[in-house]
Amino acid sequence: MIEQEKKAVLKLVKEGKIRDDAYLIKDGSLEYKATNNRSMDLTDAKMKNAYQYVIGVSKSFNPTMCQVKGGGTNSSIVAGLKKNERTPAYCYRSKISGEGVSFCVWYLRLRDSKYTKNVFDGIVKIEKLIQEDEKQDGIDSEIIDRISAWLLLERNPVAYGKDGRWANHLYPVYVTELFAKSKYIFNDTFLKLF
């Protein structure tokens, strides 16, 4: 499945559909495990370049994994975000994606916590692959702010009541998930075929 995602990204980039003014939102993390096929790994220059305008957005994340310099976590900072606020972005060096693969990671509150079940509902984790020319100085805050603003615009309409994760949904991702799930053959139906 992940290899198909990577091939789809390469195809969309080749067709000019992913570019600086047309990012692709991937549902979930971009931290793919390195494979034996190096040309399909994020360590490969062509693949890394293809992911320049792709962001991973995770609705579920472990807040205790948000490590800060000097030890500890920044989970209290993440939990304390107000609506429309983001955390500072930080560099995360992947241990599983291959040598030299780093991500710019930040958290963004989509919804006010007073309307959610817990303080981490309504927050998404965002990942962007750091390109070679960004390794020295990082990704410009203006780009991070622009991506965050785009994501805030994608949070409505709300899927409230239709999914327990409603507070973390970006509407286009939610609709895409609904479509994909509508194509599933459920276990009961599958078993009745035999």
N, C-alpha and C positions, 0 to 999 in steps of 0.2 A: 504494500500500500504506500509506504513512504517513498519507494523508488518511483511509483507512478506520480506521486505529488511532485517529486523533483523533475521528472520528465515534463510534466504539465507546466511547471514554472519555466523551464528552458524553452518550451514551445511558445508560451505567452510572451516571453521576452523577445524571442526571435520575430514574432508577429507584431511587436511594438505595442503590446497591450499592457505591459508593465513598464512604467517609466517614472520619472521624478514627479509627474503630476497625476499619476495613476498607480498608486500602491496596491499591492495585493494583501489582503488580511487573511492570514492562515489561522484557522481555529486551533489553538494549542501552541505548544512550544516549537521553536525552530531547532532545538538542540537534538539533532539526529545523531544516532550512534554511527561512528566511523565503520565503513565496510571494506571488504576486499577490493571492491571496484572503486579505485581512487578517483576516477573521472566523475563519479557521482557523489563524492564527499565534499563537504564544505571547505576542505583544505585545498581543493582544486581551484585554481584562479578563475576558470570559466564559470564554475558553479557558484563560487563566492560572488562574482560579479553579477550573475543572474539574480542572486538574492539581495542585491543592493536596495531594491524597492519593495521588499517583502517584509512584513512584520508578523510576528507571532503574538496572538492575544489569547491568554489563558484565563478562563473563568474560574478555575479552581487552582489553587496553589497552596503550598505549605508556608505560612507566614514565618515560621521559625527558621526557614532556610534563607531568610534575608539577612545574610551576614554583613557586619560592618567591620571596618578596620579596628583593631584592638580587641576583637572578640565580641561576642554577643550578637544580638539580632536587632533589626530596626522594625520589628513587628509592631511596636507601640507607635512608631511614626506612621506606618502604613495604616494601622487601625484609626489613628487620629486625623486622617485626611478628611477635609471638608469636601462637600460636593464640588466637582469640577477641579479639584486640586490634584497635583501629581507629586510624587516624591522626586528628589533629585535622581538623576540617572547615574548608574554606576556600571563599571566594566566587570563582566563575569567571564572568567576564562574557563572554557569547557574542558572537562577531563575526558569526556566521552566522544566528542565530535572530531577530535584529531588535533594534532600539534598546531598551535598558532590560531585556533579558532576562538574568538571572543565575541561576546554579545553585549550590547548596550541594553540595560534592563531598567525599567521604572514601573511604578504602580500608579494607577489613575482611578480616582473615585468617580463613578458614573452616577450614583444615586445617593441621596441623603441616608445616612445610617439609621435615622429614626424610623424609617419605613421598612427596615430589613430585619431578618431573624437574628443575625449576629453582626458584629462590627466589621467583619471582612466581606460580608455580602455587599454587592454594589461596587466592588473594587476589581479591576482586572490587572493582570501582569502583562507587560508589553516587552517584547524582545525584538531587537534589530541587530542583524549581523554587522559587526564592525569590519569595514573595508580596510585594505592595506594603508591607504592614505589617511585614514582616521585613527590609526593606532597611536600615533604620537600625541595628538591633541584631543582625541575623542570626537564624538559627534556634536555638531553645533547645537546649542540649546534651542535656537530658533527652529531647527528641523524637528526636534523633540516636541516643542510646543505646538508646531503645526500638525504633527501626527496626532498629538493628544486632542487638539481642537477638532480634527476630522473625526476621531473616534467618538468624541462627545456628541457630535452631530448625528452619529449613526445609532445612538442609544434609543431613539424613539421611532415608531410607536413602541409601547411597552407590551411585553408578553405576560403581563401580570395574571396570575391565576392559572395559566396554561402550562407552566413549568416551574418547578421549585427553585430553579436557578434564575428566575426572571430578572432579579436585580443585577445580575452579571452579564446579561445578554446584550449583544449588539444586534439590532433588528435584522440586518441582512444575513448575519451568521445564523440567527434563530430560524429564519425562513428557509435557508439552505439546509439546515439540519432537518427541519420538518419534511422538506422535499426528499432528502436522502432516506429518511426513515420510512417514508411512504412507499419506497421501492423495496423495502425489506420483505422477505418471506419469514413470517414469524414461526417459531418452533411448532406450535399447534398445527398451523397450516402445512408446514413442511412434512410433518409426520403423517398427516392425512393423505399425502400423495402416495404413500406406500401401502 
